[in-house]
């Protein structure tokens, strides 16, 4: 039996699509893994996100500022109409983080390579160890092409939850609080270096990686994902807040929900790196 399509299929591209569009002028391919991995091998023409692949402010639990983002996007050569395809290893978690940050700053033409680097290698696509010094978009921006418009970030506060909002939400039955961490983190068995262990009261636990196919590294079918979400009473009609340790895995969960057509979803970006280290914030084990 054929699985139903994702509600937002444009958010994923397969390696077949990417190989056909590899030389498109308006395409920016972003390798979201660390520079060492990128320097070993990467997709031809891709630019590396750099060492700050969490896209946080330096020594801060919060997402990078608008000014920092604007500088990064400019260096990458991101234009107003640029199509972004992000990829990484580890079930595309850092690619999903870039997708969320782009969405947070108002750039909505971004997709993830389904299966990421694993799928690209499994499909025997071309690779290179030659760094891309300038993206096609950046070359376009520095040429006399007047059609290129640089992207200007505009923050969408609807995509992020603050600690105050989460404090309010955990007292209300209407909002779902999704802890996407491992069960050990959720139950307090793994502190991750936090002062306090456990989880936000009222949160339920479904590890983010459970929505991924282990062998291929791709997202599970829409039917399989939807079944898992419904088993955990994750319904489309309710507001949802996702969180983890640093807002990265939570961004991946938020991407998955968006892929499945869910709305009214926020990422508690500071996550347990903040919640677990503030005295007075309620915690359960």
N, C-alpha and C positions, 0 to 999 in steps of 0.2 A: 504494500500500500504506500502510495506517495505521500510524503509529509506536506502539510500545507505550507505555503511560502511565508517568510517573515513579513510582518506588517510594514516594516521599513527596509526593504531589501537593498535600497541604494546605499545603506550604511556599510555594506560589505562588498568587497570585490574579490574575485578569485584570481589566481595567478594567470589564468587564460586571458582575462580581461586586461590585466596589467601588462602582459607581454605585448599585447596588440597596441597598447597606448603608451608604451615606454618612452617614445620620443615626442609625445604631444607637448607643444610649447606652453600650454596653460596648466600643466601637471607638475605638482611638487611632491616628490616621494621622500618621506622622512623616515629614516632609520632611528628608532627611539631607544635602542640599546646603548650601552656605554661605549665611549670612543675606542677602547681596546678591542671590543668585539667588531665594531665597524671597520677598524683598520685591518683586521684579519681577513674579512670578506663582507661584502654587502651587495645589494642590488645595484646594477649600473645606473648611474645618474642620480642616485639618492644622496641626500645630505644628512649629516648626523645631527641629532638634537643636542649633543654635548653632554657634559658630566652631570648637569642638573636635570636628569630625566624625570624627577618628581615635579619639576616646574614649580618649586617653592621659592619663597624669599630666603636668602641666605640665613642659616641658623634660625629658621622660623617654621612654625607649624602651618602657616597660611600660604595659600596660592600666591604666586608672584604678583607684584603690583602691575598696574596698567602700564607704567613707564618702562618697567623691566620687560614686560611682554612685548611692548611696541618695539623695543630695541632688538629683542630676539627675533620677532617676526620679520623685521626689516632685514636683519642679517641673513635670514633664511631665504629672503626674496618672496615673501608671501604677498600676493596681490589681492585686491578686493574680490576678484572673480576667479582666483586660482583654485583649481581642484587639488585637494590634498589627499594623498593616500599614505597612511601611517602603518608601520609594521614594527614588530619586535618579536623576541622569543617569549618564553614563559607564558603561553596562552594569550599573547597579545596584551598583557596587562599595561605595559608602558605606552603602547599605541593607543589604548583606550584612555589613558591619562591625557595624552595630547589631544585626543578628540574632545574630551570634556573641557579642557582648558580653552581650546579654540571655540567651543560652543559658549563657554562662559564669557568670552570676550567678543562674541557676536559673529564669528565666522562659521557658517553652517554648511559649507561645501566640503566636507571631510568624510572620508571612509577609512575603514580598516581592511588590510589585506587578510582575508580569512585564512587562518592557519599560520600567518606570519612567516617568519624566516624558515620555520620547519616545513611548511607547505611549499615554499619556494624551492628549497633543496630537494624535497621529495618529488617534486614535479620536474626536476632536472632543468631548472631555468638558469640562465647565465648569471654568473657572479663575477666580482672583481675585487681586487684589493687596492685599486687606485682611488684615492679620495676625490670627491667632487668638490672642487674649490669654489665654484659658483653655480648655483642652480639655474635652470633655464629661465625661471622667473626673474632672478636677479640680473641675469644677462639682458633680459628684456627691459628691466627697469633702468639699467644704465646705458641702454642704447637710445636711439632717437625715436623709439616706438612710443608715440603719445597715447596709445590706447591702454597702456599699463597704468593702473591706479594702485598705489600701495594700500595695504589693509590698515585701517585705523580702528583699534580696539574700542568697543563700547561694552561695558560690563552689564551682564544680565543677572541681576540679583535673584531671579526666580530659580536659578539652578544651584544655589548654594544655601546651606543651612548654617546658622551660627549656633554657638553653645546656648545662647538665650532661647533661640527657637526650639532647640532640642530639649531644653529644660521644660519648656511649655508643652511640647509634643508628648513627652513621656508621662505627662499627667492626664492626657486626653486619650480616650479610647479610639478616636477616629483615625489617627495617624499611625501607619505601620512604620516601625523602626527596624530596619534590616541590618543586623550585624553580619557582615560578610566574611569575618575572620574564621580561623580554624576553631574547632570545638575546644581545643586546649586554651586558646586565648580567651574565648568566650567564658569558659568555666573558671578562669583564673589560674590554670596550671602553667601557663606561659605568660610571664609578665611583660615580655618585650622591653624590659628595662623601665617600665612605668612605676611610679610610686605606689599606685593602687591597682589591684587586679580585679578582673571580672568584666561586667558588661553594663550597659545602660539599662535601668529598670524598664521592664515591658518589652525589651527588644527580643526578637526571635533570631535564631542562628541558622543560616544556610550558607555554607562556604561558597564563595564566588566561583572557584574552579570546578565545582560540581556541575556547572552549566556548560562545561567544555568537554570535548571528546579527547580522551587522554592520548590515544594513538596518533591522531592526525593533528592535534593542536587546534582544530577548528571548533566553532560553536556547534553545539548539538543541534539537531533538527528543531524546528519551531514546535512541533508536537511534544518532543521530549522536554524542551525548556518550559513550555506552558504547563505540562503536567507537574513538573517540579514546583513551579510557582504556585499553582493552585493547591498542591498538597500542603503548602506553607501559608495558605490563605492570602497570597499576594494577589489581590484583586485590582483590576484597572480603575475601579471607582473610588479608591481611597488614596489620600496623599501618602507618599512614601519618602522616608529619609534613609539613605544608605550611609554606613560608616565602617571604618576598619581601623588600622593603626595610624595611617598617614593620608587617607583620602585617595589613595592610588587604586587599591583593589575595589574600593567603593565606587570609584569612577567607572571601573570595568562593569560592575553590577548595574550602574546607571545606564551605561551603553547598552547592556543586554535588555534592560527594561524598555529603553527607547526603541531598540530593534524590534521588540515585540509589541510596540504600539502603546506602551504605557505613557501617560502624561502625569503632570503634577508630581515630579520626582526631584528631590534635592540631594546633593552630596554634602554631608557634614565633613567638609574638607579638612578641618583640623583634627577630627576623629579622636581616637583614644590617646594620641600623643598629647592632646590637650586635656580631654575629659579625665584620663587616668592620672593626671598630675596636678589637678586643682582640688585642694581640700574643700570639702563641702558639696562637691558634685555627687549625687546619689549613685551608688554602684551596688549591683547584685552579683552573687556568685552561684 
